């Protein structure tokens, strides 16, 4: 899937997004990253997989960004 994003294009209009990719064997890293991102106001929006990779999408609305 070259060039495709693991989330709908309209999400970019309303939120800043961060994509975290790791192997399924190292999924524990996602737990630590989710905790760290949550402390900074980011929310986990979606978890999926692409082949052997686990993909997590975090978002923070642009309105939230302007108030922090």
C-alpha positions in Angstrom: 0.0 0.0 0.0 2.5 2.6 -1.0 1.3 6.1 -0.4 -1.8 5.2 1.5 -2.4 6.2 5.1 -3.9 4.0 7.8 -6.6 6.5 8.6 -9.3 8.5 6.7 -8.0 11.6 4.9 -10.5 13.9 6.7 -8.9 13.2 10.1 -6.0 15.5 9.0 -8.4 18.5 8.7 -9.4 18.3 12.4 -6.5 16.8 14.2 -2.8 16.4 14.4 -2.0 12.7 13.9 0.9 10.5 14.9 1.4 7.0 13.5 3.3 4.4 15.6 4.5 1.3 13.9 6.1 -1.8 15.5 6.2 -5.5 14.9 3.5 -7.6 16.5 6.2 -9.3 18.6 7.1 -5.9 20.2 3.5 -4.7 20.8 4.4 -4.0 24.4 6.1 -0.8 23.3 2.6 0.4 22.3 1.5 0.3 25.9 4.4 2.5 27.1 4.0 4.9 24.1 0.2 5.2 24.7 0.8 6.2 28.3 3.4 8.7 27.3 1.2 10.2 24.6 -1.8 10.3 26.9 0.2 12.5 29.3 0.6 15.0 26.5 -3.0 15.1 25.5 -3.0 12.6 22.6 -5.7 9.9 22.3 -5.4 6.5 20.7 -7.8 6.6 17.8 -7.2 3.3 16.0 -5.1 0.1 16.2 -4.7 -2.1 13.1 -2.1 -4.1 11.4 -0.4 -4.0 8.0 1.3 -7.2 7.2 3.7 -8.0 10.1 3.4 -4.4 11.6 1.1 -3.2 14.3 -0.1 0.3 13.5 -1.5 2.7 16.1 -2.9 6.1 15.2 -2.9 8.8 17.9 -4.7 12.1 17.5 -5.1 15.5 19.2 -7.6 17.9 17.9 -6.3 21.2 16.5 -8.4 23.0 19.0 -6.7 21.1 21.9 -3.3 22.0 20.5 -4.1 25.8 20.5 -5.1 25.7 24.2 -2.0 23.9 25.4 
